[in-house]
């Protein structure tokens, strides 16, 4: 991301960063690079896991060990990101948070839906100020 940001600043109207921030060593650097890549008025859409006991139970114990939807070791609880942490990184990158919504996944129906509850998975949208 950082290399692309250096090569193509202000090139994108929208960037999605879905289910990956909890897997990188420096999520704040990824967010900063995304902010650099956005044009004024552009939007950054993110999704990640909240660092809560519910997220540990569902994403690690449930998805990795019980249901075996993901390989064991896919997630580390310490790398989950609270909405307040994500919000701080977005503000540091001069992005304005427009929305934070929960994401609920029903594995039996294999469907996802939006929710007010951000305790496990959540989505965020942030905008870069107009020039």
Residue pairs with C-beta under 8 A, 6 or more apart in sequence:
1 29
1 30
1 33
1 34
1 37
2 29
2 33
4 33
4 37
5 32
5 33
5 34
5 36
5 37
6 36
8 37
9 36
9 37
10 36
10 37
10 38
10 39
10 40
11 37
11 39
12 37
12 38
12 39
12 42
13 38
13 39
13 41
13 42
13 43
14 42
14 43
14 44
14 45
15 34
15 37
15 38
15 42
15 43
15 44
15 45
16 45
16 46
17 30
17 31
17 34
17 44
17 45
17 46
17 47
18 45
18 46
18 47
19 47
19 48
19 49
20 30
20 48
21 27
21 30
21 31
21 46
21 48
21 81
21 86
22 48
22 49
22 75
22 76
22 79
22 80
22 81
23 79
24 30
27 81
27 86
27 89
28 89
28 92
28 93
31 44
31 46
31 86
31 89
31 90
31 92
31 93
31 95
32 89
32 92
32 93
34 44
34 93
35 44
35 93
35 94
35 95
35 128
38 44
38 95
38 128
39 128
40 128
40 129
40 130
40 131
41 127
41 128
41 129
41 130
41 131
42 127
42 128
43 98
43 125
43 126
43 127
43 128
44 90
44 95
44 125
44 126
44 127
44 128
45 123
45 124
45 125
46 86
46 123
46 124
46 125
46 126
47 103
47 121
47 122
47 123
47 124
48 80
48 81
48 86
48 121
48 122
49 55
49 59
49 75
49 80
49 81
49 120
49 121
50 80
50 81
50 82
50 83
50 118
50 119
50 120
50 121
50 122
51 77
51 78
51 80
51 81
51 82
52 80
52 119
52 120
54 119
54 120
55 77
55 80
55 119
55 120
55 121
56 77
56 80
58 120
59 75
59 80
59 120
59 121
60 75
60 77
63 69
63 70
63 74
63 107
64 70
64 71
64 72
64 73
64 74
64 75
65 72
67 107
69 107
83 100
83 118
83 122
83 124
86 100
86 124
87 97
87 100
87 124
90 96
90 97
90 124
90 126
91 97
94 128
94 129
95 126
95 127
95 128
96 126
96 127
96 128
96 129
97 124
97 125
97 126
98 125
98 126
98 127
99 123
99 124
99 125
100 118
100 122
100 123
100 124
101 114
101 115
101 116
101 118
101 122
101 123
101 124
102 114
102 115
102 116
102 117
102 118
102 119
102 120
102 121
102 122
102 123
103 112
103 113
103 114
103 115
103 120
103 121
103 122
103 123
104 112
104 113
104 114
104 115
104 117
104 120
104 121
105 111
105 112
105 121
106 112
106 113
114 123
